[in-house]
Amino acid sequence: MKIITNLIKDYKDQWLINTTVVINEANPIIDRIMDDDSVAGVIMTNKEGAPILTNISTTRATNYGLKLNRFGAMTQIYIKELDPFDEVLAVRFHTKKVEVMLAPHPEFNIIVIQQPRPNAKKHTNKENMLHPRIGCECLMRVRYGQCGLLTFQVQ
């Protein structure tokens, strides 16, 4: 995992990096995630969406970080509109090429990019299958409510 020092903006970003390193030494969660063969990349971004820790190229990490920062903020807003006492813990969506997991937080985001697993269980009943013109399905895990499956069209 490389630290992108030129994108560190303030002491909060530095604190976030130091905390992550200490936690990973005690319990190597990030190392275990990156050791999985299907994981293509792990990105930790600051609250603006700029990557501060990553194991992929800076350009690609910046692209994912900025786009998914807005996506995470939008999902938080939508869930708060449905239930003001609820919050999004994780968002997982998969496209034809990749599967992305996002853990949004007010101070940082953690993004895991994963290649689809070839032995993944396929949906057998028709109501769980994606429509051919709809390119993405999204699973949101919220704190107090139920997990919900949201299918939307990618433009």
PyMOL commands that place a pseudoatom at each C-alpha (Angstrom):
pseudoatom trace, name=CA, resn=MET, resi=1, chain=A, elem=C, hetatm=0, pos=[0.000, 0.000, 0.000]
pseudoatom trace, name=CA, resn=LYS, resi=2, chain=A, elem=C, hetatm=0, pos=[1.558, 3.262, -1.047]
pseudoatom trace, name=CA, resn=ILE, resi=3, chain=A, elem=C, hetatm=0, pos=[0.959, 6.569, 0.681]
pseudoatom trace, name=CA, resn=ILE, resi=4, chain=A, elem=C, hetatm=0, pos=[0.402, 9.444, -1.729]
pseudoatom trace, name=CA, resn=THR, resi=5, chain=A, elem=C, hetatm=0, pos=[2.170, 12.202, 0.177]
pseudoatom trace, name=CA, resn=ASN, resi=6, chain=A, elem=C, hetatm=0, pos=[1.648, 14.956, -2.393]
pseudoatom trace, name=CA, resn=LEU, resi=7, chain=A, elem=C, hetatm=0, pos=[-2.149, 14.648, -1.978]
pseudoatom trace, name=CA, resn=ILE, resi=8, chain=A, elem=C, hetatm=0, pos=[-2.090, 14.938, 1.828]
pseudoatom trace, name=CA, resn=LYS, resi=9, chain=A, elem=C, hetatm=0, pos=[-3.805, 18.239, 2.546]
pseudoatom trace, name=CA, resn=ASP, resi=10, chain=A, elem=C, hetatm=0, pos=[-3.734, 18.717, 6.315]
pseudoatom trace, name=CA, resn=TYR, resi=11, chain=A, elem=C, hetatm=0, pos=[-3.065, 17.140, 9.691]
pseudoatom trace, name=CA, resn=LYS, resi=12, chain=A, elem=C, hetatm=0, pos=[-6.355, 15.189, 9.514]
pseudoatom trace, name=CA, resn=ASP, resi=13, chain=A, elem=C, hetatm=0, pos=[-5.126, 13.300, 6.446]
pseudoatom trace, name=CA, resn=GLN, resi=14, chain=A, elem=C, hetatm=0, pos=[-1.819, 12.563, 8.174]
pseudoatom trace, name=CA, resn=TRP, resi=15, chain=A, elem=C, hetatm=0, pos=[-3.681, 11.417, 11.303]
pseudoatom trace, name=CA, resn=LEU, resi=16, chain=A, elem=C, hetatm=0, pos=[-5.864, 9.150, 9.152]
pseudoatom trace, name=CA, resn=ILE, resi=17, chain=A, elem=C, hetatm=0, pos=[-2.805, 7.549, 7.567]
pseudoatom trace, name=CA, resn=ASN, resi=18, chain=A, elem=C, hetatm=0, pos=[-1.052, 7.045, 10.909]
pseudoatom trace, name=CA, resn=THR, resi=19, chain=A, elem=C, hetatm=0, pos=[-4.178, 5.543, 12.465]
pseudoatom trace, name=CA, resn=THR, resi=20, chain=A, elem=C, hetatm=0, pos=[-4.658, 3.189, 9.520]
pseudoatom trace, name=CA, resn=VAL, resi=21, chain=A, elem=C, hetatm=0, pos=[-1.042, 2.025, 9.710]
pseudoatom trace, name=CA, resn=VAL, resi=22, chain=A, elem=C, hetatm=0, pos=[-1.293, 1.367, 13.460]
pseudoatom trace, name=CA, resn=ILE, resi=23, chain=A, elem=C, hetatm=0, pos=[-4.593, -0.503, 13.109]
pseudoatom trace, name=CA, resn=ASN, resi=24, chain=A, elem=C, hetatm=0, pos=[-3.236, -2.544, 10.200]
pseudoatom trace, name=CA, resn=GLU, resi=25, chain=A, elem=C, hetatm=0, pos=[-0.178, -3.537, 12.255]
pseudoatom trace, name=CA, resn=ALA, resi=26, chain=A, elem=C, hetatm=0, pos=[-2.388, -4.784, 15.091]
pseudoatom trace, name=CA, resn=ASN, resi=27, chain=A, elem=C, hetatm=0, pos=[-4.989, -6.411, 12.847]
pseudoatom trace, name=CA, resn=PRO, resi=28, chain=A, elem=C, hetatm=0, pos=[-3.923, -6.630, 9.191]
pseudoatom trace, name=CA, resn=ILE, resi=29, chain=A, elem=C, hetatm=0, pos=[-7.376, -6.084, 7.696]
pseudoatom trace, name=CA, resn=ILE, resi=30, chain=A, elem=C, hetatm=0, pos=[-6.161, -4.162, 4.655]
pseudoatom trace, name=CA, resn=ASP, resi=31, chain=A, elem=C, hetatm=0, pos=[-3.436, -6.726, 3.979]
pseudoatom trace, name=CA, resn=ARG, resi=32, chain=A, elem=C, hetatm=0, pos=[-5.989, -9.551, 4.105]
pseudoatom trace, name=CA, resn=ILE, resi=33, chain=A, elem=C, hetatm=0, pos=[-8.254, -7.716, 1.669]
pseudoatom trace, name=CA, resn=MET, resi=34, chain=A, elem=C, hetatm=0, pos=[-5.370, -7.059, -0.733]
pseudoatom trace, name=CA, resn=ASP, resi=35, chain=A, elem=C, hetatm=0, pos=[-4.188, -10.686, -0.525]
pseudoatom trace, name=CA, resn=ASP, resi=36, chain=A, elem=C, hetatm=0, pos=[-7.443, -11.875, -2.079]
pseudoatom trace, name=CA, resn=ASP, resi=37, chain=A, elem=C, hetatm=0, pos=[-6.831, -12.843, -5.713]
pseudoatom trace, name=CA, resn=SER, resi=38, chain=A, elem=C, hetatm=0, pos=[-10.009, -11.167, -6.927]
pseudoatom trace, name=CA, resn=VAL, resi=39, chain=A, elem=C, hetatm=0, pos=[-9.179, -7.738, -5.414]
pseudoatom trace, name=CA, resn=ALA, resi=40, chain=A, elem=C, hetatm=0, pos=[-7.860, -5.373, -8.072]
pseudoatom trace, name=CA, resn=GLY, resi=41, chain=A, elem=C, hetatm=0, pos=[-7.372, -2.376, -5.810]
pseudoatom trace, name=CA, resn=VAL, resi=42, chain=A, elem=C, hetatm=0, pos=[-7.930, -0.773, -2.427]
pseudoatom trace, name=CA, resn=ILE, resi=43, chain=A, elem=C, hetatm=0, pos=[-8.245, 3.001, -2.086]
pseudoatom trace, name=CA, resn=MET, resi=44, chain=A, elem=C, hetatm=0, pos=[-8.611, 5.137, 1.021]
pseudoatom trace, name=CA, resn=THR, resi=45, chain=A, elem=C, hetatm=0, pos=[-9.636, 8.720, 0.320]
pseudoatom trace, name=CA, resn=ASN, resi=46, chain=A, elem=C, hetatm=0, pos=[-9.924, 11.815, 2.470]
pseudoatom trace, name=CA, resn=LYS, resi=47, chain=A, elem=C, hetatm=0, pos=[-13.223, 13.675, 2.862]
pseudoatom trace, name=CA, resn=GLU, resi=48, chain=A, elem=C, hetatm=0, pos=[-12.726, 15.500, -0.469]
pseudoatom trace, name=CA, resn=GLY, resi=49, chain=A, elem=C, hetatm=0, pos=[-12.275, 12.211, -2.339]
pseudoatom trace, name=CA, resn=ALA, resi=50, chain=A, elem=C, hetatm=0, pos=[-8.522, 12.550, -2.954]
pseudoatom trace, name=CA, resn=PRO, resi=51, chain=A, elem=C, hetatm=0, pos=[-6.734, 9.211, -2.475]
pseudoatom trace, name=CA, resn=ILE, resi=52, chain=A, elem=C, hetatm=0, pos=[-4.246, 9.086, 0.382]
pseudoatom trace, name=CA, resn=LEU, resi=53, chain=A, elem=C, hetatm=0, pos=[-3.599, 5.333, 0.534]
pseudoatom trace, name=CA, resn=THR, resi=54, chain=A, elem=C, hetatm=0, pos=[-3.807, 3.034, -2.476]
pseudoatom trace, name=CA, resn=ASN, resi=55, chain=A, elem=C, hetatm=0, pos=[-2.235, 0.057, -4.195]
pseudoatom trace, name=CA, resn=ILE, resi=56, chain=A, elem=C, hetatm=0, pos=[-3.214, 1.069, -7.740]
pseudoatom trace, name=CA, resn=SER, resi=57, chain=A, elem=C, hetatm=0, pos=[-2.081, 3.911, -9.992]
pseudoatom trace, name=CA, resn=THR, resi=58, chain=A, elem=C, hetatm=0, pos=[-2.620, 7.447, -8.717]
pseudoatom trace, name=CA, resn=THR, resi=59, chain=A, elem=C, hetatm=0, pos=[-4.639, 8.448, -11.787]
pseudoatom trace, name=CA, resn=ARG, resi=60, chain=A, elem=C, hetatm=0, pos=[-7.012, 5.524, -11.469]
pseudoatom trace, name=CA, resn=ALA, resi=61, chain=A, elem=C, hetatm=0, pos=[-7.292, 5.971, -7.690]
pseudoatom trace, name=CA, resn=THR, resi=62, chain=A, elem=C, hetatm=0, pos=[-8.081, 9.675, -8.117]
pseudoatom trace, name=CA, resn=ASN, resi=63, chain=A, elem=C, hetatm=0, pos=[-10.752, 8.882, -10.707]
pseudoatom trace, name=CA, resn=TYR, resi=64, chain=A, elem=C, hetatm=0, pos=[-12.445, 6.305, -8.472]
pseudoatom trace, name=CA, resn=GLY, resi=65, chain=A, elem=C, hetatm=0, pos=[-12.029, 8.468, -5.356]
pseudoatom trace, name=CA, resn=LEU, resi=66, chain=A, elem=C, hetatm=0, pos=[-13.609, 11.618, -6.741]
pseudoatom trace, name=CA, resn=LYS, resi=67, chain=A, elem=C, hetatm=0, pos=[-16.515, 9.856, -8.432]
pseudoatom trace, name=CA, resn=LEU, resi=68, chain=A, elem=C, hetatm=0, pos=[-17.350, 7.532, -5.564]
pseudoatom trace, name=CA, resn=ASN, resi=69, chain=A, elem=C, hetatm=0, pos=[-17.009, 10.301, -2.988]
pseudoatom trace, name=CA, resn=ARG, resi=70, chain=A, elem=C, hetatm=0, pos=[-20.009, 11.993, -4.597]
pseudoatom trace, name=CA, resn=PHE, resi=71, chain=A, elem=C, hetatm=0, pos=[-21.807, 8.659, -4.952]
pseudoatom trace, name=CA, resn=GLY, resi=72, chain=A, elem=C, hetatm=0, pos=[-21.318, 7.935, -1.235]
pseudoatom trace, name=CA, resn=ALA, resi=73, chain=A, elem=C, hetatm=0, pos=[-22.560, 11.391, -0.277]
pseudoatom trace, name=CA, resn=MET, resi=74, chain=A, elem=C, hetatm=0, pos=[-25.638, 10.965, -2.486]
pseudoatom trace, name=CA, resn=THR, resi=75, chain=A, elem=C, hetatm=0, pos=[-26.505, 7.590, -0.954]
pseudoatom trace, name=CA, resn=GLN, resi=76, chain=A, elem=C, hetatm=0, pos=[-26.170, 9.085, 2.541]
pseudoatom trace, name=CA, resn=ILE, resi=77, chain=A, elem=C, hetatm=0, pos=[-28.554, 11.907, 1.579]
pseudoatom trace, name=CA, resn=TYR, resi=78, chain=A, elem=C, hetatm=0, pos=[-31.119, 9.535, 0.070]
pseudoatom trace, name=CA, resn=ILE, resi=79, chain=A, elem=C, hetatm=0, pos=[-31.100, 7.226, 3.080]
pseudoatom trace, name=CA, resn=LYS, resi=80, chain=A, elem=C, hetatm=0, pos=[-31.427, 10.222, 5.441]
pseudoatom trace, name=CA, resn=GLU, resi=81, chain=A, elem=C, hetatm=0, pos=[-34.470, 11.352, 3.435]
pseudoatom trace, name=CA, resn=LEU, resi=82, chain=A, elem=C, hetatm=0, pos=[-36.077, 7.939, 3.915]
pseudoatom trace, name=CA, resn=ASP, resi=83, chain=A, elem=C, hetatm=0, pos=[-35.179, 7.670, 7.602]
pseudoatom trace, name=CA, resn=PRO, resi=84, chain=A, elem=C, hetatm=0, pos=[-33.398, 10.538, 9.396]
pseudoatom trace, name=CA, resn=PHE, resi=85, chain=A, elem=C, hetatm=0, pos=[-32.028, 8.181, 12.063]
pseudoatom trace, name=CA, resn=ASP, resi=86, chain=A, elem=C, hetatm=0, pos=[-30.393, 5.769, 9.625]
pseudoatom trace, name=CA, resn=GLU, resi=87, chain=A, elem=C, hetatm=0, pos=[-27.035, 5.885, 7.866]
pseudoatom trace, name=CA, resn=VAL, resi=88, chain=A, elem=C, hetatm=0, pos=[-25.229, 4.010, 5.107]
pseudoatom trace, name=CA, resn=LEU, resi=89, chain=A, elem=C, hetatm=0, pos=[-22.459, 1.689, 6.283]
pseudoatom trace, name=CA, resn=ALA, resi=90, chain=A, elem=C, hetatm=0, pos=[-21.492, 0.146, 2.960]
pseudoatom trace, name=CA, resn=VAL, resi=91, chain=A, elem=C, hetatm=0, pos=[-22.511, 0.270, -0.679]
pseudoatom trace, name=CA, resn=ARG, resi=92, chain=A, elem=C, hetatm=0, pos=[-21.700, -2.594, -3.011]
pseudoatom trace, name=CA, resn=PHE, resi=93, chain=A, elem=C, hetatm=0, pos=[-22.374, -2.522, -6.716]
pseudoatom trace, name=CA, resn=HIS, resi=94, chain=A, elem=C, hetatm=0, pos=[-21.261, -4.588, -9.640]
pseudoatom trace, name=CA, resn=THR, resi=95, chain=A, elem=C, hetatm=0, pos=[-21.117, -3.897, -13.321]
pseudoatom trace, name=CA, resn=LYS, resi=96, chain=A, elem=C, hetatm=0, pos=[-20.250, -6.187, -16.186]
pseudoatom trace, name=CA, resn=LYS, resi=97, chain=A, elem=C, hetatm=0, pos=[-16.532, -5.627, -15.569]
pseudoatom trace, name=CA, resn=VAL, resi=98, chain=A, elem=C, hetatm=0, pos=[-15.944, -4.975, -11.868]
pseudoatom trace, name=CA, resn=GLU, resi=99, chain=A, elem=C, hetatm=0, pos=[-17.514, -5.086, -8.449]
pseudoatom trace, name=CA, resn=VAL, resi=100, chain=A, elem=C, hetatm=0, pos=[-16.964, -2.078, -6.189]
pseudoatom trace, name=CA, resn=MET, resi=101, chain=A, elem=C, hetatm=0, pos=[-17.492, -1.828, -2.453]
pseudoatom trace, name=CA, resn=LEU, resi=102, chain=A, elem=C, hetatm=0, pos=[-17.621, 1.599, -0.836]
pseudoatom trace, name=CA, resn=ALA, resi=103, chain=A, elem=C, hetatm=0, pos=[-17.627, 2.372, 2.884]
pseudoatom trace, name=CA, resn=PRO, resi=104, chain=A, elem=C, hetatm=0, pos=[-18.578, 6.064, 3.111]
pseudoatom trace, name=CA, resn=HIS, resi=105, chain=A, elem=C, hetatm=0, pos=[-17.697, 8.059, 6.206]
pseudoatom trace, name=CA, resn=PRO, resi=106, chain=A, elem=C, hetatm=0, pos=[-17.801, 11.834, 6.812]
pseudoatom trace, name=CA, resn=GLU, resi=107, chain=A, elem=C, hetatm=0, pos=[-13.991, 12.002, 7.158]
pseudoatom trace, name=CA, resn=PHE, resi=108, chain=A, elem=C, hetatm=0, pos=[-12.857, 9.316, 4.688]
pseudoatom trace, name=CA, resn=ASN, resi=109, chain=A, elem=C, hetatm=0, pos=[-13.987, 6.631, 2.241]
pseudoatom trace, name=CA, resn=ILE, resi=110, chain=A, elem=C, hetatm=0, pos=[-12.674, 3.125, 1.720]
pseudoatom trace, name=CA, resn=ILE, resi=111, chain=A, elem=C, hetatm=0, pos=[-13.085, 1.708, -1.783]
pseudoatom trace, name=CA, resn=VAL, resi=112, chain=A, elem=C, hetatm=0, pos=[-12.386, -1.892, -2.789]
pseudoatom trace, name=CA, resn=ILE, resi=113, chain=A, elem=C, hetatm=0, pos=[-12.347, -2.761, -6.490]
pseudoatom trace, name=CA, resn=GLN, resi=114, chain=A, elem=C, hetatm=0, pos=[-12.828, -6.435, -7.169]
pseudoatom trace, name=CA, resn=GLN, resi=115, chain=A, elem=C, hetatm=0, pos=[-12.892, -8.586, -10.269]
pseudoatom trace, name=CA, resn=PRO, resi=116, chain=A, elem=C, hetatm=0, pos=[-16.090, -10.642, -10.483]
pseudoatom trace, name=CA, resn=ARG, resi=117, chain=A, elem=C, hetatm=0, pos=[-15.585, -14.086, -9.027]
pseudoatom trace, name=CA, resn=PRO, resi=118, chain=A, elem=C, hetatm=0, pos=[-16.027, -16.811, -11.650]
pseudoatom trace, name=CA, resn=ASN, resi=119, chain=A, elem=C, hetatm=0, pos=[-17.541, -19.214, -9.140]
pseudoatom trace, name=CA, resn=ALA, resi=120, chain=A, elem=C, hetatm=0, pos=[-20.064, -16.683, -7.817]
pseudoatom trace, name=CA, resn=LYS, resi=121, chain=A, elem=C, hetatm=0, pos=[-23.554, -18.045, -7.437]
pseudoatom trace, name=CA, resn=LYS, resi=122, chain=A, elem=C, hetatm=0, pos=[-25.776, -16.919, -10.299]
pseudoatom trace, name=CA, resn=HIS, resi=123, chain=A, elem=C, hetatm=0, pos=[-29.315, -15.659, -9.702]
pseudoatom trace, name=CA, resn=THR, resi=124, chain=A, elem=C, hetatm=0, pos=[-31.801, -18.323, -10.642]
pseudoatom trace, name=CA, resn=ASN, resi=125, chain=A, elem=C, hetatm=0, pos=[-35.174, -16.733, -10.047]
pseudoatom trace, name=CA, resn=LYS, resi=126, chain=A, elem=C, hetatm=0, pos=[-36.381, -14.144, -12.515]
pseudoatom trace, name=CA, resn=GLU, resi=127, chain=A, elem=C, hetatm=0, pos=[-37.125, -11.398, -10.015]
pseudoatom trace, name=CA, resn=ASN, resi=128, chain=A, elem=C, hetatm=0, pos=[-33.462, -11.194, -8.949]
pseudoatom trace, name=CA, resn=MET, resi=129, chain=A, elem=C, hetatm=0, pos=[-32.075, -11.027, -12.479]
pseudoatom trace, name=CA, resn=LEU, resi=130, chain=A, elem=C, hetatm=0, pos=[-30.994, -7.754, -14.042]
pseudoatom trace, name=CA, resn=HIS, resi=131, chain=A, elem=C, hetatm=0, pos=[-32.825, -6.428, -17.036]
pseudoatom trace, name=CA, resn=PRO, resi=132, chain=A, elem=C, hetatm=0, pos=[-30.493, -6.536, -20.102]
pseudoatom trace, name=CA, resn=ARG, resi=133, chain=A, elem=C, hetatm=0, pos=[-30.601, -2.749, -20.545]
pseudoatom trace, name=CA, resn=ILE, resi=134, chain=A, elem=C, hetatm=0, pos=[-29.926, -2.034, -16.888]
pseudoatom trace, name=CA, resn=GLY, resi=135, chain=A, elem=C, hetatm=0, pos=[-26.234, -2.208, -16.186]
pseudoatom trace, name=CA, resn=CYS, resi=136, chain=A, elem=C, hetatm=0, pos=[-25.814, -2.108, -12.447]
pseudoatom trace, name=CA, resn=GLU, resi=137, chain=A, elem=C, hetatm=0, pos=[-27.281, -3.336, -9.225]
pseudoatom trace, name=CA, resn=CYS, resi=138, chain=A, elem=C, hetatm=0, pos=[-26.384, -1.877, -5.892]
pseudoatom trace, name=CA, resn=LEU, resi=139, chain=A, elem=C, hetatm=0, pos=[-26.625, -3.383, -2.422]
pseudoatom trace, name=CA, resn=MET, resi=140, chain=A, elem=C, hetatm=0, pos=[-26.702, -0.838, 0.382]
pseudoatom trace, name=CA, resn=ARG, resi=141, chain=A, elem=C, hetatm=0, pos=[-26.179, -1.802, 3.971]
pseudoatom trace, name=CA, resn=VAL, resi=142, chain=A, elem=C, hetatm=0, pos=[-27.705, 0.658, 6.377]
pseudoatom trace, name=CA, resn=ARG, resi=143, chain=A, elem=C, hetatm=0, pos=[-27.353, 0.791, 10.132]
pseudoatom trace, name=CA, resn=TYR, resi=144, chain=A, elem=C, hetatm=0, pos=[-30.937, 0.455, 11.370]
pseudoatom trace, name=CA, resn=GLY, resi=145, chain=A, elem=C, hetatm=0, pos=[-32.973, -0.485, 8.330]
pseudoatom trace, name=CA, resn=GLN, resi=146, chain=A, elem=C, hetatm=0, pos=[-32.940, -3.520, 6.135]
pseudoatom trace, name=CA, resn=CYS, resi=147, chain=A, elem=C, hetatm=0, pos=[-30.394, -4.190, 3.437]
pseudoatom trace, name=CA, resn=GLY, resi=148, chain=A, elem=C, hetatm=0, pos=[-31.889, -3.167, 0.153]
pseudoatom trace, name=CA, resn=LEU, resi=149, chain=A, elem=C, hetatm=0, pos=[-31.171, -4.030, -3.432]
pseudoatom trace, name=CA, resn=LEU, resi=150, chain=A, elem=C, hetatm=0, pos=[-31.378, -1.044, -5.738]
pseudoatom trace, name=CA, resn=THR, resi=151, chain=A, elem=C, hetatm=0, pos=[-31.235, -1.549, -9.484]
pseudoatom trace, name=CA, resn=PHE, resi=152, chain=A, elem=C, hetatm=0, pos=[-30.593, 1.447, -11.693]
pseudoatom trace, name=CA, resn=GLN, resi=153, chain=A, elem=C, hetatm=0, pos=[-29.587, 2.252, -15.236]
pseudoatom trace, name=CA, resn=VAL, resi=154, chain=A, elem=C, hetatm=0, pos=[-26.039, 3.380, -15.892]
pseudoatom trace, name=CA, resn=GLN, resi=155, chain=A, elem=C, hetatm=0, pos=[-25.781, 6.167, -18.441]
for i in range(1, 155): cmd.bond("trace and resi %d" % i, "trace and resi %d" % (i + 1))
show_as sticks, trace
zoom trace
